Amino acid sequence: MPTLPINEAALREAMRDRRYWQPGHPEREGYGAWVTEGWQALGAAPDQGADTVVHVRAYERRGPDGDVIQVQAHTRGASPRAWENQPNPEWRAQIAREESNREGGDFGYGSVGRGSRPALGRYQMKPEGLAGAGWKNDENQWTARARAAGVASDAAFLANPAAQEAAFNDYLRNNEQQLRTNGSWARIGSAVEGMRDGPVPIAASGLAAAAHREGPATVRRYLAHRDQRLPIPPSVEGQRSDLSRFNQLEARLRTYATLPYSAMTPR
């Protein structure tokens, strides 16, 4: 069912709607229940405050022919954050929790990783990923695509949540295309025997999350490894081995399997 972001101000605005207060209004019961659901969701939110935003189901009513009609409630008071108007907002929020892990303040948009070529922003996008998305070139310089979005430097990227979301969209499309090309996307709906703890479900949400973590090529190598039931790779002291990469992939395939995710690329 579709959801929409809503906060305290938007719910108070909704309570001024005649559907909520007018006796005898044909939608009063359903609309009132929807407003109550919104307040309950806000009350259950871990970080409560005037600016807290939660996602609740869209309000529904039935038309004269009995068809269900989605009705967006008043949300003029809501201020959706940058990722909430993007595809797969719940999935994005989980990725951000694992990557930048910043629930307040700038919500991770200003985060900078370690090293001379650090990962940037809420989703910790690496130079290679930004290059694949068309936002940086092989010399780690920002491209015309980035400049068109107002980004000509790392600092400008970190200060621009909308640009980060746009870059992430391009990045996800590129990853999905690679997953389709290498055959991994065709595995959606199946499962592989994990290195431990039994079967691992293959879902679009898990593949996208795993590719963000280790890259589409490594996703393909992991699936081939598990198809062949090969021994668990050895640990290599002082190096990041396939054991580490495959453990990360397997964890993401499991963790994200039940999150809703709509493909970013056409079939």
C-alpha positions in Angstrom: 0.0 0.0 0.0 1.3 3.5 -0.8 2.6 5.5 2.1 3.3 9.2 2.7 5.5 11.2 5.1 3.7 13.1 7.8 4.6 15.0 10.9 2.8 16.6 13.9 2.1 19.9 12.0 0.5 18.0 9.1 -1.6 15.9 11.5 -2.9 19.0 13.2 -3.7 20.4 9.8 -5.6 17.2 9.0 -7.7 17.6 12.1 -9.0 20.9 10.7 -10.3 19.1 7.6 -14.1 18.8 7.7 -13.7 15.1 7.1 -12.3 14.9 10.6 -14.8 17.1 12.6 -18.0 17.5 10.6 -20.8 15.3 12.0 -22.4 13.1 9.3 -19.6 13.5 6.8 -19.4 10.3 4.8 -15.6 10.0 5.3 -15.5 11.0 8.9 -15.1 7.5 10.4 -12.4 6.4 7.9 -10.5 9.7 7.9 -10.6 9.9 11.7 -9.1 6.5 11.9 -6.4 7.5 9.5 -5.5 10.6 11.7 -5.4 8.4 14.8 -3.1 6.0 13.0 -0.8 8.9 12.2 -0.7 10.0 15.9 0.0 6.4 17.0 2.9 6.2 14.5 4.4 9.4 15.8 4.0 8.2 19.4 6.0 5.1 18.5 8.8 6.9 16.7 12.2 6.5 18.5 13.0 10.2 18.1 10.0 12.3 18.9 9.7 16.0 18.4 7.9 18.6 16.4 9.9 17.8 13.3 9.6 14.0 13.5 8.4 12.6 10.2 6.9 9.1 9.9 5.4 7.2 7.0 1.8 6.1 7.2 -0.5 4.4 4.8 -2.2 6.8 2.3 -5.8 7.5 3.3 -8.3 5.5 1.2 -12.0 5.9 0.4 -14.3 4.0 -2.0 -15.7 5.7 -5.1 -19.3 5.3 -6.3 -18.4 2.2 -8.2 -16.8 0.6 -5.2 -13.2 1.1 -6.4 -10.6 2.1 -3.8 -9.3 5.7 -4.3 -6.1 6.8 -2.7 -6.6 10.3 -1.1 -3.6 12.2 0.2 -4.4 14.0 3.4 -3.4 17.6 4.1 0.4 17.6 4.4 1.1 21.3 4.0 2.7 21.4 7.4 5.1 18.5 6.6 8.6 19.1 5.4 9.7 15.9 3.8 13.5 15.3 4.0 15.5 14.9 0.9 15.3 11.1 0.7 11.6 10.9 1.5 10.5 12.1 -2.0 12.8 9.6 -3.7 12.2 6.1 -4.9 12.4 3.4 -2.1 12.7 5.8 0.9 12.5 3.1 3.5 15.3 1.2 1.8 17.4 4.4 1.5 16.9 5.1 5.2 18.2 1.6 6.1 21.3 2.1 3.8 22.0 5.4 5.4 21.8 3.9 8.9 24.5 1.4 7.9 26.6 3.8 6.0 26.7 7.2 7.7 24.7 6.3 10.8 23.4 9.8 11.6 19.8 10.1 12.4 19.8 13.7 13.3 21.6 16.9 12.4 22.4 16.8 8.7 21.3 13.1 8.5 24.6 12.1 7.2 24.8 14.3 4.1 27.9 15.9 5.4 29.7 12.7 6.3 33.2 12.0 4.9 34.9 8.7 5.0 38.6 8.0 5.6 41.5 8.0 3.2 42.8 10.1 0.3 39.8 9.3 -1.8 37.1 9.2 0.8 33.5 8.0 0.5 31.1 11.0 0.6 27.7 11.9 2.0 24.7 10.1 3.4 25.2 7.0 1.4 29.0 7.0 1.5 29.4 7.0 -2.2 33.0 6.2 -3.3 34.8 7.9 -6.3 34.4 4.7 -8.3 30.6 4.6 -7.7 30.3 8.3 -8.5 32.3 7.7 -11.7 29.9 4.8 -12.7 27.0 7.2 -12.1 28.5 9.8 -14.4 29.2 12.3 -11.6 33.0 12.0 -11.5 35.6 11.1 -14.1 38.5 8.7 -13.7 40.7 11.5 -12.4 38.2 12.0 -9.5 37.0 15.3 -10.9 33.3 16.3 -11.0 31.7 16.1 -14.4 29.3 18.3 -16.3 26.5 16.1 -15.0 27.5 17.0 -11.5 28.0 20.7 -12.3 24.5 20.9 -13.8 23.2 19.9 -10.3 25.3 22.6 -8.7 28.3 20.4 -7.7 31.8 21.3 -8.7 33.6 20.2 -5.5 33.4 17.6 -2.7 32.3 20.4 -0.4 29.5 21.4 -2.7 28.3 17.8 -2.9 28.3 17.4 0.9 26.3 20.6 1.3 23.6 19.6 -1.3 21.2 16.8 -0.2 19.2 17.0 -3.4 22.3 16.5 -5.5 23.3 13.5 -3.4 19.9 11.9 -3.9 20.1 12.5 -7.7 23.6 11.0 -7.8 22.4 8.0 -5.8 19.6 7.5 -8.3 22.1 7.4 -11.1 24.4 5.2 -9.1 21.6 2.7 -8.4 20.6 2.6 -12.0 24.1 1.8 -13.0 24.4 -0.9 -10.4 21.1 -2.5 -11.5 22.2 -2.5 -15.1 25.4 -4.3 -14.2 23.4 -6.8 -12.1 21.1 -7.4 -15.0 24.0 -7.8 -17.4 25.9 -10.3 -15.2 22.8 -12.4 -14.6 22.4 -11.6 -10.9 19.1 -9.7 -11.3 17.5 -12.8 -13.0 18.0 -14.7 -9.7 15.4 -12.6 -7.9 12.9 -14.8 -6.2 15.3 -17.7 -5.7 17.7 -18.5 -2.9 21.3 -19.8 -2.4 22.7 -21.9 0.4 24.5 -19.5 2.6 28.0 -19.9 4.0 26.3 -20.4 7.3 22.8 -20.3 8.8 20.9 -21.9 5.8 19.3 -20.4 2.7 19.9 -16.8 1.6 16.9 -15.2 -0.2 17.6 -13.3 -3.4 15.5 -10.2 -3.6 15.8 -6.9 -5.5 16.2 -5.0 -2.3 19.0 -7.3 -1.1 20.8 -7.3 -4.4 20.8 -3.5 -4.6 22.1 -3.3 -1.0 24.8 -5.9 -1.6 25.9 -4.2 -4.8 26.2 -0.9 -2.9 28.4 -2.5 -0.3 30.7 -4.6 -2.5 29.9 -3.9 -6.2 27.9 -5.8 -8.8 30.9 -8.0 -9.9 31.4 -9.2 -6.3 27.7 -10.0 -6.0 28.1 -12.2 -9.1 31.2 -13.9 -7.7 29.4 -14.6 -4.4 26.4 -16.2 -6.2 28.7 -18.4 -8.3 30.6 -19.4 -5.2 27.4 -20.5 -3.4 26.0 -22.2 -6.5 29.0 -24.4 -6.5 28.9 -25.0 -2.7 32.6 -24.2 -2.5 34.3 -24.1 0.9 34.2 -20.9 2.9 37.1 -18.7 1.7 40.0 -18.4 4.1 40.8 -15.4 6.1 44.0 -13.5 4.9 45.8 -11.7 7.6 46.3 -8.0 6.8 44.1 -8.1 3.7 40.4 -7.8 3.0 39.7 -11.2 1.6 36.6 -12.8 -0.1 35.6 -14.1 3.3 35.1 -10.5 4.5 33.4 -9.5 1.3 31.1 -12.5 1.1 30.1 -12.1 4.8 29.1 -8.5 4.1 27.1 -9.5 1.0 25.3 -12.4 2.7 24.4 -10.2 5.6 22.9 -7.6 3.3 21.0 -10.1 1.2 19.4 -11.4 4.4 18.8 -8.0 6.1 17.2 -6.3 3.2 15.2 -9.2 1.8 11.9 -8.0 3.2 12.3 -4.3 2.5 10.2 -2.9 -0.3 12.2 -2.0 -3.4 11.1 -0.9 -6.9 13.6 -1.3 -9.7 15.3 1.8 -10.9 15.8 0.5 -14.5 13.3 -0.8 -17.0 13.2 -4.5 -17.8 
